[in-house]
Amino acid sequence: MRLDPRFPGVAIHESAYVDAPVVIGEGTKIWHFVHILRGCHIGAHCSIGQNVMIGPDVVVGDNCKIQNNVSLYAGVELEDGVFCGPSCVFTNVNNPRAEIERKTEFRKTLIKRGTTIGANATIVCGHTLGEYSFIAAAALVASDVQPFALMAGVPARRIGWMSKAGARLGSDLVCPIDGSCYKETSDGQLRVA
């Protein structure tokens, strides 16, 4: 790891490329073979794993963990505390063709605070993943996701609820890790009680 005078308090592996201009918060670690493109804003205390590409103008919040082999394309925004599992995939165009440029058609994908995306999951562009949602490994998300929803399958569907602490909630909606209580609202949403 090397210290780069452009980014005080940031550790960057010597094999990583960091274009200018970018903003990287203190305490962030950038590992092997990473490429961070111009215009990115990466928060403090993040971990950017091996072989990650963060595309132009992408926003990554504080305390995010982006595991190996993830590409964050233009239009993707991660709020604070998001976990991207190994090799999870984001898209930014719904109908790509190699011979047709569609950069004006990039769609925004917002990943809200505290969300977990499992290994090899695919997130189709243009959707919002709600706070503290949990996307199971290998799931295919092609629609908006409710806060605290546990999503699995192809295409992904809600199979339960997750707590802020990352535990699957039982029928009592009490977190087995920290004892916090939740309630389901009349419109089918989950809220902290």
Disulfide bonds with the S-S distance in Angstrom:
none
